[in-house]
Every structure is written in C-alpha cells, then in structure tokens.
Amino acid sequence: MKRDLYDEDHEAFRASVKQWIDRSVLPDTDKHIADKALPREFWTEAGANGFLGLSIPEEYGGAGAEDFRFNAVINEELAKVGAAYPTCFGIHSDITVPYIVELGTEEQKQRWLPGAASGEILTAIGMTEPSGGSDLAALRTTAVRDGDEWVINGSKTFITNGYSCDLVITAVRTDPERGAKGITLFGIEATKEGFSRGRKLDKVGMEESDTAELFFENVRVSDAEIIGELNMGFIHMMQKLPQERIICSVANIAHAKQILVETLQYAKDRKAFGQSIGNFQHNKFLLAELFTQIEVAEAYIDKCVAAHAAGELTAVEAAKAKWWSSQVQSEVLDHCVQIHGGYGFMNEYRVARAWRDARVTKIWAGSNEIMKELIGRDLGL
Ligand SMILES: Cc1cc2nc3c(=O)[nH]c(=O)nc-3n(C[C@H](O)[C@H](O)[C@H](O)COP(=O)(O)OP(=O)(O)OC[C@H]3O[C@@H](n4cnc5c(N)ncnc54)[C@H](O)[C@@H]3O)c2cc1C
C-alpha cells in the first residue's frame, strides 16, 4: 500500500539524509560497535548538514522546521543502518532539545541551542535512577536550596549519550513532601564540579550507543539552570513523553522492516533440498504474515506521526504506538533470525544484531507494561 505520510519535500530531504549516511555513517559502523559509542564527528557532520535540531528556531542556528515528518524521515533512515542510531540521534534532537526549545529561557536558548544544532553540545535526558525508572514520581536525586543556589546529590542510570554528553536535562526532587509535584528539571553541564560518569555500560545490544550512569555529588546550580517551572518537572516530562514514544515507534518499525526486506532476499538466495528456502510453504506464509504485520503497524504509526505533526496526537495513542511497534519489531526479528538458520545467530549477520538490539524497545521509553497501564486507565479501568 502506498504510504501517504510524506510528500515530495520529505522524499527530497530523505535523499539528502541517505547521502550523508552513505558517505559518513556506513563506512564507520564497525568502529562504532567496537568503540561502544558514536564519535563527535558523527554529531558535527549531522549538524553541518542541518540534520540536528530540526525543531530549533533559525535564530539559534537550527532549521526551524515545524513539520515533525522531517524528524520521522531522519529516524527512519538511521534505523535502517541500525537501531542504536535513531536512539542516540532521537535522544538528542527529538527528545532532549525540545525541552530547551519549548521551556527554556532566552538565556538558556542562546547558551545551548546553537551548539545543540551544530553538534558541539550533545545532550541527554536523565530520568531513570538505579532505584527505578517506571515510577518516575518516586525519584530520589535531590536538590536542596543553599542561599541562591541548589545543591544536587544523587545518580541516574541507563542514560543514552550519557558517557559523551555535554548537557543533561536532569529530573531532580526539589520538594520531598510533594511527590510528583516536587520534581524540577535542571540543565546540568558536564563541566560542573561534582558531576561524574561511570563506565560505558555493557549492554546486550545497541553497542553503538553509549549508555552510562551519571553521578551528582554536591553539584551546585542556580535558578538560571531550571528548565521550565520549579516543581513542574513531572508535568513537563508527561507532556513531552508522547513525542519520545512516537519517534521510538517510527524507528522500531523502520528497523524491523529493513531487516525483513534483507531476510526476504536471503530466503530467495539460500537453497535447501534443491530449492530456495523461501519457497517452502511454511516460510512463504511466514514471510507473507511478517510483511502484513509490518505494513499494518506502519499504517498506524504513520497516522500517529501525521497527528503529531498536526499537534493532535494523544498520550494514549502514543502509548499504543510504542508498545505495539516494539512488540511487532521483536516478533518479526525473531522470525527473521529463524529464517537465517545458524547464520542468524552470528554477530557478523545484521539480523543477529538487529534481534539483540530490538529487545530493549519493549523496556525503555516507558515499558510496555506502563504503556498498557496508560491505555487501561483510558478505558476507565
Ligand atoms: C539501553 C537503555 C537506554 C536507556 N536510556 C535512557 C535515557 O536516556 N534516559 C532515561 O532516563 N532512562 C533511560 N533508560 C531507562 C528506561 O527508560 C527504564 O529502564 C525503564 O523506564 C524501566 O525502568 P526500570 O529499568 O527501572 O524498571 P522498573 O521500573 O524497575 O520495572 C521493572 C519491571 O516491572 C514492570 N513494572 C513496573 N511498574 C509496573 C506497573 N505499575 N505495572 C506493571 N508492571 C510494572 C516494568 O514494566 C518492568 O517490566 C534506558 C534503558 C536502557 C536499557
């Protein structure tokens, strides 16, 4: 079925994204895996091409693009390379930077947005703590008032881009008595005294993305570093999470679709019992089912992206997109591994890495159980 989400402008933009990927990303993917991180040149080249901070207004060095479909195009193309790429990219461009664009003061915008658009300031979002991620309202990192300043103590974990970021939008408890209404977001620069990071965490997949623990030991910040309003951090995060979930959903389906297309080719090329393995009725029907699953999921995600571009996507629709897309992604990739036989279990085959990479998408950005909790509540349960 022809997709109607994108027009000629989006496709022209897609062509330029692909050129950048072919030229600057694909030649280095093995190195990214070995380094367990993307190098700074990845970011500065993306910035030089105008791909970072699409939503950053032109006056702060961004593209000032209002149409979210362009963001979706970048994430789709990066997902075809590997699931970690849209993850790192999305955390910066589509998840963290919008907090500054939409909630930042003029001073914060001038200080951070030009660097975020050029790739010289890499951002991360610090919500999850060792004690828990699903129950955000229970976070324990504290900021205590001391004169004109706040003194922050605590830690965050599983932070994407955490090892290499320059700025972390960090959720911190500013009022111990008020639960969800006592959380504030601070923009904390990595050069701050008392800020440190652990090693790059050793993950089951997504090697190319750096993921780290962050530590805050008497880190002093002022009111000028508060993002949005004091004690409104939880509300701010709830307002921003639908965009995080929809951009993850876009990447989930694009990633699985690409590997499925490669698997179809493998099924045509690989012979057993004198014929292509794709011709065995089991595999033929299986591939028919998998393509149907992907296209049906893609149609829903496309509708969500269009709704989000129009400012109409609800949190519940985003939750449905997130859990469903990650479920479909996992199921499809598991079958793709099976179709590859033993080669499907070899790291040198993209399908093996893709299968490992995909496992986390049911856990992060709000676990699928939390997504179903949100949907269930909307059903009046
Ligand atoms: C590779 C990676 C990158 C990440 N990047 C970031 C990042 O950049 N920034 C960031 O802040 N976080 C990040 N996370 C954290 C991620 O968002 C959390 O792991 C996730 O929210 C779950 O939190 P948790 O791991 O503490 O699990 P827990 O909250 O301890 O949950 C454990 C299990 O219990 C289930 N559960 C919890 N509450 C309920 C409930 N009410 N009903 C039903 N089931 C429930 C969960 O679904 C899960 O299955 C990342 C995680 C990973 C693995």
Ligand as a Chemical Component Dictionary entry (heavy atoms), coordinates in Angstrom:
data_LIG
# 
_chem_comp.id                   LIG 
_chem_comp.type                 NON-POLYMER 
_chem_comp.pdbx_formal_charge   0 
_chem_comp.three_letter_code    LIG 
# 
loop_
_chem_comp_atom.comp_id 
_chem_comp_atom.atom_id 
_chem_comp_atom.alt_atom_id 
_chem_comp_atom.type_symbol 
_chem_comp_atom.charge 
_chem_comp_atom.model_Cartn_x 
_chem_comp_atom.model_Cartn_y 
_chem_comp_atom.model_Cartn_z 
_chem_comp_atom.pdbx_ordinal 
LIG C1  C1  C 0 19.694 0.837  26.828 1  
LIG C2  C2  C 0 18.833 1.723  27.666 2  
LIG C3  C3  C 0 18.812 3.088  27.427 3  
LIG C4  C4  C 0 18.034 3.929  28.235 4  
LIG N1  N1  N 0 18.095 5.296  28.052 5  
LIG C5  C5  C 0 17.523 6.111  28.982 6  
LIG C6  C6  C 0 17.737 7.527  28.947 7  
LIG O1  O1  O 0 18.381 8.051  28.043 8  
LIG N2  N2  N 0 17.213 8.284  29.936 9  
LIG C7  C7  C 0 16.479 7.731  30.953 10 
LIG O2  O2  O 0 16.043 8.477  31.823 11 
LIG N3  N3  N 0 16.247 6.410  31.001 12 
LIG C8  C8  C 0 16.758 5.581  30.050 13 
LIG N4  N4  N 0 16.553 4.224  30.115 14 
LIG C9  C9  C 0 15.788 3.703  31.225 15 
LIG C10 C10 C 0 14.441 3.101  30.838 16 
LIG O3  O3  O 0 13.546 4.112  30.469 17 
LIG C11 C11 C 0 13.986 2.270  32.051 18 
LIG O4  O4  O 0 14.806 1.106  32.066 19 
LIG C12 C12 C 0 12.516 1.904  32.002 20 
LIG O5  O5  O 0 11.716 3.045  32.187 21 
LIG C13 C13 C 0 12.143 0.876  33.084 22 
LIG O6  O6  O 0 12.616 1.267  34.338 23 
LIG P1  P1  P 0 13.470 0.223  35.246 24 
LIG O7  O7  O 0 14.543 -0.323 34.382 25 
LIG O8  O8  O 0 13.869 0.889  36.476 26 
LIG O9  O9  O 0 12.470 -0.961 35.545 27 
LIG P2  P2  P 0 11.418 -0.982 36.764 28 
LIG O10 O10 O 0 10.708 0.301  36.828 29 
LIG O11 O11 O 0 12.116 -1.478 37.976 30 
LIG O12 O12 O 0 10.418 -2.096 36.238 31 
LIG C14 C14 C 0 10.762 -3.497 36.277 32 
LIG C15 C15 C 0 9.612  -4.282 35.643 33 
LIG O13 O13 O 0 8.410  -4.048 36.379 34 
LIG C16 C16 C 0 7.402  -3.579 35.496 35 
LIG N5  N5  N 0 6.544  -2.617 36.184 36 
LIG C17 C17 C 0 6.914  -1.521 36.882 37 
LIG N6  N6  N 0 5.828  -0.843 37.304 38 
LIG C18 C18 C 0 4.751  -1.524 36.840 39 
LIG C19 C19 C 0 3.345  -1.336 36.927 40 
LIG N7  N7  N 0 2.810  -0.297 37.567 41 
LIG N8  N8  N 0 2.527  -2.252 36.347 42 
LIG C20 C20 C 0 3.054  -3.318 35.658 43 
LIG N9  N9  N 0 4.370  -3.549 35.545 44 
LIG C21 C21 C 0 5.220  -2.659 36.118 45 
LIG C22 C22 C 0 8.131  -2.934 34.350 46 
LIG O14 O14 O 0 7.318  -2.877 33.178 47 
LIG C23 C23 C 0 9.322  -3.856 34.199 48 
LIG O15 O15 O 0 8.944  -4.970 33.425 49 
LIG C24 C24 C 0 17.254 3.379  29.266 50 
LIG C25 C25 C 0 17.244 1.989  29.471 51 
LIG C26 C26 C 0 18.027 1.168  28.694 52 
LIG C27 C27 C 0 18.016 -0.309 28.971 53 
# 
loop_
_chem_comp_bond.comp_id 
_chem_comp_bond.atom_id_1 
_chem_comp_bond.atom_id_2 
_chem_comp_bond.value_order 
_chem_comp_bond.pdbx_ordinal 
LIG C1  C2  SING 1  
LIG C2  C3  SING 2  
LIG C2  C26 DOUB 3  
LIG C3  C4  DOUB 4  
LIG C4  N1  SING 5  
LIG C4  C24 SING 6  
LIG N1  C5  DOUB 7  
LIG C5  C6  SING 8  
LIG C5  C8  SING 9  
LIG C6  O1  DOUB 10 
LIG C6  N2  SING 11 
LIG N2  C7  SING 12 
LIG C7  O2  DOUB 13 
LIG C7  N3  SING 14 
LIG N3  C8  DOUB 15 
LIG C8  N4  SING 16 
LIG N4  C9  SING 17 
LIG N4  C24 SING 18 
LIG C9  C10 SING 19 
LIG C10 O3  SING 20 
LIG C10 C11 SING 21 
LIG C11 O4  SING 22 
LIG C11 C12 SING 23 
LIG C12 O5  SING 24 
LIG C12 C13 SING 25 
LIG C13 O6  SING 26 
LIG O6  P1  SING 27 
LIG P1  O7  DOUB 28 
LIG P1  O8  SING 29 
LIG P1  O9  SING 30 
LIG O9  P2  SING 31 
LIG P2  O10 DOUB 32 
LIG P2  O11 SING 33 
LIG P2  O12 SING 34 
LIG O12 C14 SING 35 
LIG C14 C15 SING 36 
LIG C15 O13 SING 37 
LIG C15 C23 SING 38 
LIG O13 C16 SING 39 
LIG C16 N5  SING 40 
LIG C16 C22 SING 41 
LIG N5  C17 SING 42 
LIG N5  C21 SING 43 
LIG C17 N6  DOUB 44 
LIG N6  C18 SING 45 
LIG C18 C19 SING 46 
LIG C18 C21 DOUB 47 
LIG C19 N7  SING 48 
LIG C19 N8  DOUB 49 
LIG N8  C20 SING 50 
LIG C20 N9  DOUB 51 
LIG N9  C21 SING 52 
LIG C22 O14 SING 53 
LIG C22 C23 SING 54 
LIG C23 O15 SING 55 
LIG C24 C25 DOUB 56 
LIG C25 C26 SING 57 
LIG C26 C27 SING 58 
# 
